[in-house]
């Protein structure tokens, strides 16, 4: 996904945030994280320590 595509998704979610329940808002943040950081969840603790 390009940065331009991500920005479009981000803006769409942001504009609907006022209509979301708290649960939906948390889910929208998770969706954005999954889009922007797709491989982060697959990193091991050792991988994360090597980055620091």
VMD Tcl script that draws the C-alpha trace (Angstrom):
set ca {
  {0.00 0.00 0.00}
  {1.34 3.41 -0.90}
  {1.44 6.34 1.49}
  {-1.27 8.06 -0.58}
  {-3.57 5.03 -0.21}
  {-2.87 4.86 3.52}
  {-3.68 8.57 3.88}
  {-7.03 8.02 2.14}
  {-7.95 5.18 4.52}
  {-6.74 7.24 7.49}
  {-8.82 10.27 6.46}
  {-11.92 8.14 5.90}
  {-11.65 6.57 9.34}
  {-10.92 9.94 10.94}
  {-14.03 11.53 9.42}
  {-16.24 8.71 10.72}
  {-14.67 8.64 14.19}
  {-17.37 10.91 15.64}
  {-19.96 8.27 14.71}
  {-18.03 5.33 16.16}
  {-18.52 3.60 19.46}
  {-15.48 3.23 21.72}
  {-15.10 -0.37 20.56}
  {-15.19 0.65 16.90}
  {-12.64 3.37 17.55}
  {-10.22 0.86 19.07}
  {-10.80 -1.48 16.14}
  {-10.13 1.34 13.66}
  {-6.77 2.02 15.34}
  {-5.90 -1.67 15.05}
  {-6.83 -1.63 11.36}
  {-4.59 1.38 10.73}
  {-1.73 -0.25 12.63}
  {-2.16 -3.47 10.63}
  {-2.07 -1.50 7.39}
  {0.86 0.73 8.31}
  {2.91 -1.88 10.20}
  {2.00 -5.13 8.41}
  {5.05 -7.13 9.49}
  {5.37 -5.81 13.06}
  {3.23 -8.59 14.60}
  {5.42 -11.24 13.02}
  {8.60 -9.94 14.65}
  {10.04 -11.97 17.48}
  {11.34 -10.50 20.71}
  {14.88 -11.12 19.44}
  {14.13 -9.16 16.26}
  {12.90 -6.24 18.32}
  {16.00 -6.26 20.52}
  {18.27 -6.26 17.47}
  {16.62 -3.07 16.20}
  {17.46 -1.09 19.34}
}
mol new
graphics top color blue
foreach p $ca { graphics top sphere $p radius 0.5 }
foreach p [lrange $ca 0 end-1] q [lrange $ca 1 end] { graphics top cylinder $p $q radius 0.2 }
display resetview
